[in-house]
Amino acid sequence: MSCNFSNKSMYNEISDFSILKVFGISIRPRKVSKPIQVLWSFPLASYIKVNIDCIVRDFIGLVACAEIFRGGMGKFVGCFSSFPDI
């Protein structure tokens, strides 16, 4: 069965693949972007560096964020996580 009435790509979630496979629908997964290497560097001695990472799953209304604070020479200062409303 091939019911591709759209030229849109899908989210690359295992659940998407599994459900579509059950119905015999061919899929167009998104192409994986080229990974890049990101190097982390220590903040200056009198500074605090904040690293933030968030994930958004807009199709289910989920947002999750985590923050970590590091002082001079990478010393751990604190961290927290949050689940803001979207």
C-alpha positions as a Markdown table, in Angstrom:
| # | Residue | x | y | z |
|---|---|---|---|---|
| 1 | Met | 0.0 | 0.0 | 0.0 |
| 2 | Ser | 1.3 | 3.4 | -0.9 |
| 3 | Cys | -0.7 | 6.4 | 0.3 |
| 4 | Asn | 1.8 | 9.2 | 0.1 |
| 5 | Phe | -0.3 | 12.2 | -0.7 |
| 6 | Ser | 2.2 | 14.5 | 0.9 |
| 7 | Asn | 5.8 | 15.4 | 0.1 |
| 8 | Lys | 6.5 | 16.4 | 3.8 |
| 9 | Ser | 9.1 | 14.5 | 5.8 |
| 10 | Met | 8.3 | 12.9 | 9.1 |
| 11 | Tyr | 9.8 | 13.0 | 12.6 |
| 12 | Asn | 12.4 | 10.2 | 13.0 |
| 13 | Glu | 10.7 | 8.6 | 16.0 |
| 14 | Ile | 10.7 | 4.8 | 16.4 |
| 15 | Ser | 6.9 | 4.9 | 17.2 |
| 16 | Asp | 6.3 | 6.7 | 13.8 |
| 17 | Phe | 8.2 | 4.0 | 11.9 |
| 18 | Ser | 6.4 | 1.2 | 13.8 |
| 19 | Ile | 2.9 | 2.5 | 13.3 |
| 20 | Leu | 3.4 | 3.2 | 9.6 |
| 21 | Lys | 5.0 | -0.1 | 9.0 |
| 22 | Val | 1.9 | -1.9 | 10.4 |
| 23 | Phe | -0.2 | -0.2 | 7.8 |
| 24 | Gly | 2.3 | -0.9 | 5.0 |
| 25 | Ile | 2.8 | 2.8 | 4.3 |
| 26 | Ser | 6.1 | 3.8 | 2.7 |
| 27 | Ile | 7.9 | 6.6 | 4.6 |
| 28 | Arg | 10.1 | 9.5 | 3.9 |
| 29 | Pro | 12.3 | 10.0 | 7.0 |
| 30 | Arg | 14.2 | 13.3 | 7.4 |
| 31 | Lys | 17.8 | 13.4 | 6.3 |
| 32 | Val | 20.2 | 13.4 | 9.1 |
| 33 | Ser | 22.1 | 16.7 | 9.3 |
| 34 | Lys | 25.8 | 16.6 | 9.3 |
| 35 | Pro | 27.1 | 16.5 | 12.9 |
| 36 | Ile | 29.5 | 19.2 | 14.1 |
| 37 | Gln | 32.0 | 19.1 | 16.9 |
| 38 | Val | 31.5 | 21.7 | 19.5 |
| 39 | Leu | 34.4 | 22.4 | 21.9 |
| 40 | Trp | 33.7 | 23.6 | 25.5 |
| 41 | Ser | 36.1 | 26.0 | 27.1 |
| 42 | Phe | 36.5 | 27.0 | 30.7 |
| 43 | Pro | 35.1 | 30.4 | 31.6 |
| 44 | Leu | 37.5 | 33.1 | 33.0 |
| 45 | Ala | 38.2 | 32.8 | 36.7 |
| 46 | Ser | 35.7 | 35.6 | 37.7 |
| 47 | Tyr | 32.9 | 34.5 | 35.3 |
| 48 | Ile | 30.2 | 31.8 | 35.5 |
| 49 | Lys | 29.3 | 29.9 | 32.3 |
| 50 | Val | 25.8 | 28.6 | 31.7 |
| 51 | Asn | 25.1 | 25.7 | 29.4 |
| 52 | Ile | 21.5 | 25.2 | 28.4 |
| 53 | Asp | 19.9 | 22.3 | 26.6 |
| 54 | Cys | 16.3 | 22.0 | 25.7 |
| 55 | Ile | 14.1 | 19.6 | 23.8 |
| 56 | Val | 10.7 | 20.5 | 22.2 |
| 57 | Arg | 8.2 | 18.0 | 21.1 |
| 58 | Asp | 5.5 | 20.4 | 19.8 |
| 59 | Phe | 3.3 | 17.6 | 18.5 |
| 60 | Ile | 2.7 | 16.4 | 22.1 |
| 61 | Gly | 3.2 | 19.7 | 23.8 |
| 62 | Leu | 6.4 | 18.8 | 25.8 |
| 63 | Val | 9.3 | 21.1 | 26.5 |
| 64 | Ala | 12.1 | 20.2 | 28.9 |
| 65 | Cys | 15.2 | 22.2 | 29.7 |
| 66 | Ala | 18.3 | 21.7 | 31.8 |
| 67 | Glu | 20.9 | 24.2 | 32.8 |
| 68 | Ile | 24.3 | 23.8 | 34.4 |
| 69 | Phe | 26.5 | 26.5 | 35.8 |
| 70 | Arg | 30.3 | 26.3 | 36.0 |
| 71 | Gly | 32.8 | 28.7 | 37.4 |
| 72 | Gly | 36.5 | 29.3 | 36.7 |
| 73 | Met | 38.4 | 26.1 | 35.7 |
| 74 | Gly | 35.1 | 24.4 | 35.1 |
| 75 | Lys | 34.2 | 24.1 | 38.8 |
| 76 | Phe | 30.5 | 23.0 | 39.3 |
| 77 | Val | 28.4 | 25.8 | 40.7 |
| 78 | Gly | 24.8 | 24.5 | 40.3 |
| 79 | Cys | 22.2 | 23.1 | 38.0 |
| 80 | Phe | 18.5 | 22.8 | 37.5 |
| 81 | Ser | 15.9 | 21.5 | 35.1 |
| 82 | Ser | 12.5 | 22.8 | 34.1 |
| 83 | Phe | 9.4 | 21.9 | 32.1 |
| 84 | Pro | 8.0 | 25.2 | 30.8 |
| 85 | Asp | 4.6 | 25.4 | 29.3 |
| 86 | Ile | 4.3 | 26.0 | 25.6 |
